[in-house]
Amino acid sequence: MQTDISSIINTPDFKELLKKAISEEVARFVKEQEEKAGKVSLIERIARVEEALLAQGEVIKSLQREMDKRFDAMDARFAALQREMDRRFEVVDARFEAMDARFEAMDARFAALQREMDKRFDSLERRFSFMQWLMAGGFGFIAILVTVINFLK
């Protein structure tokens, strides 16, 4: 029986059939291994993508915290700038109020000067009026005197 098997094994048809069967089995095995490797590789890639997404989420959260800090700092700067501007405007308002007080004092001085000038003009007007009546009375007296002298002559 040993020789029967050995004679069958040594035949070219058997060798060809064995080669074909082995190559098919190796191809099937390789294909299965590639599919398994592909599945494992796909799972590994999915896991890596998930890890990358988690890492990106952490980076985004970190950036968001940093941006919040910067916005808070900018808000603080704007608030300080607003307070400084308010303080400066209050100083300017105080200056304007002081200028208003000075203008009011000047208005009071001009009003006092106006009253003083009015008094002086009234006094001057009374003097002119008196002088006018005095001159009219003097000319009238002279005219009566000339008439009386001409009448007596």
C-alpha positions as CSV (number, residue, x, y, z in Angstrom):
1,M,0.0,0.0,0.0
2,Q,2.9,2.2,0.6
3,T,4.0,1.9,-2.9
4,D,0.5,2.7,-4.1
5,I,0.5,5.9,-2.2
6,S,4.0,6.8,-3.3
7,S,3.2,6.1,-6.9
8,I,0.1,8.3,-6.7
9,I,2.0,11.1,-5.0
10,N,4.8,11.0,-7.6
11,T,2.4,11.4,-10.5
12,P,2.4,14.8,-12.3
13,D,-1.4,15.0,-12.1
14,F,-1.4,14.6,-8.4
15,K,1.4,17.2,-8.0
16,E,-0.6,19.6,-10.2
17,L,-3.8,18.9,-8.3
18,L,-1.9,19.3,-5.0
19,K,-0.3,22.5,-6.2
20,K,-3.6,23.9,-7.3
21,A,-5.4,22.9,-4.0
22,I,-2.5,24.4,-1.9
23,S,-2.5,27.6,-3.9
24,E,-6.3,27.9,-3.6
25,E,-6.1,27.2,0.2
26,V,-3.2,29.7,0.6
27,A,-5.1,32.3,-1.4
28,R,-8.3,31.7,0.7
29,F,-6.2,31.9,3.9
30,V,-4.5,35.1,2.8
31,K,-7.8,36.6,1.8
32,E,-9.3,35.7,5.2
33,Q,-6.3,37.1,7.0
34,E,-6.4,40.3,4.9
35,E,-10.1,40.6,5.7
36,K,-9.4,40.0,9.4
37,A,-6.5,42.5,9.2
38,G,-8.7,44.9,7.4
39,K,-11.4,44.6,10.1
40,V,-8.8,45.0,12.8
41,S,-7.1,47.8,10.9
42,L,-10.6,49.4,10.4
43,I,-11.3,49.0,14.1
44,E,-7.9,50.4,15.0
45,R,-8.5,53.4,12.6
46,I,-11.9,54.0,14.1
47,A,-10.4,53.9,17.6
48,R,-7.6,56.3,16.5
49,V,-10.2,58.7,14.9
50,E,-12.2,58.6,18.2
51,E,-9.1,59.3,20.2
52,A,-8.2,62.1,17.8
53,L,-11.7,63.5,18.1
54,L,-11.5,63.4,21.9
55,A,-8.1,65.1,21.7
56,Q,-9.5,67.7,19.4
57,G,-12.4,68.2,21.7
58,E,-10.0,68.8,24.6
59,V,-8.0,71.2,22.4
60,I,-11.1,73.1,21.5
61,K,-12.2,73.3,25.1
62,S,-8.7,74.5,26.1
63,L,-8.8,77.2,23.3
64,Q,-12.3,78.2,24.4
65,R,-11.1,78.6,28.0
66,E,-8.2,80.7,26.8
67,M,-10.5,82.8,24.6
68,D,-12.8,83.3,27.6
69,K,-9.8,84.5,29.6
70,R,-8.8,86.9,26.9
71,F,-12.3,88.2,26.5
72,D,-12.6,88.7,30.3
73,A,-9.3,90.6,30.2
74,M,-10.5,92.7,27.3
75,D,-13.8,93.4,29.2
76,A,-11.7,94.5,32.2
77,R,-9.6,96.7,30.0
78,F,-12.7,98.3,28.4
79,A,-14.3,98.8,31.9
80,A,-11.1,100.5,33.1
81,L,-10.9,102.6,30.0
82,Q,-14.6,103.5,30.5
83,R,-13.9,104.5,34.1
84,E,-10.9,106.6,33.1
85,M,-13.0,108.3,30.4
86,D,-15.8,109.0,32.9
87,R,-13.2,110.5,35.3
88,R,-11.8,112.7,32.6
89,F,-15.2,113.9,31.5
90,E,-16.0,114.7,35.1
91,V,-12.9,116.8,35.2
92,V,-13.9,118.6,32.0
93,D,-17.4,119.1,33.4
94,A,-15.9,120.6,36.5
95,R,-13.9,123.0,34.3
96,F,-17.0,124.0,32.4
97,E,-18.8,124.6,35.7
98,A,-15.9,126.8,36.9
99,M,-16.0,128.7,33.6
100,D,-19.8,129.0,34.0
101,A,-19.2,130.5,37.4
102,R,-16.7,132.9,36.0
103,F,-19.1,133.9,33.2
104,E,-21.8,134.5,35.8
105,A,-19.4,136.7,37.8
106,M,-18.6,138.6,34.7
107,D,-22.3,139.0,33.9
108,A,-22.8,140.3,37.4
109,R,-19.9,142.8,36.9
110,F,-21.3,143.9,33.6
111,A,-24.7,144.3,35.2
112,A,-23.2,146.4,38.0
113,L,-21.3,148.5,35.4
114,Q,-24.5,148.9,33.4
115,R,-26.3,150.2,36.5
116,E,-23.5,152.5,37.3
117,M,-23.4,153.9,33.8
118,D,-27.2,154.3,33.8
119,K,-26.9,156.3,37.1
120,R,-24.1,158.5,35.6
121,F,-26.1,159.1,32.4
122,D,-29.2,160.0,34.4
123,S,-27.1,162.4,36.4
124,L,-25.7,163.9,33.3
125,E,-29.1,164.2,31.7
126,R,-30.4,166.0,34.8
127,R,-27.4,168.4,34.5
128,F,-28.1,169.1,30.8
129,S,-31.8,169.6,31.6
130,F,-30.9,172.0,34.4
131,M,-28.4,173.8,32.1
132,Q,-31.0,174.1,29.3
133,W,-33.5,175.6,31.7
134,L,-30.9,177.9,33.2
135,M,-29.8,179.1,29.7
136,A,-33.4,179.5,28.6
137,G,-34.2,181.5,31.8
138,G,-31.0,183.6,31.4
139,F,-31.8,184.4,27.7
140,G,-35.4,185.2,28.8
141,F,-34.1,187.5,31.6
142,I,-31.7,189.2,29.2
143,A,-34.4,189.7,26.6
144,I,-36.8,191.1,29.3
145,L,-34.0,193.3,30.6
146,V,-33.2,194.6,27.0
147,T,-36.9,195.3,26.4
148,V,-37.3,197.1,29.7
149,I,-34.1,199.2,29.0
150,N,-35.4,200.0,25.5
151,F,-38.7,200.9,26.9
152,L,-37.3,203.2,29.6
153,K,-35.1,205.1,27.2
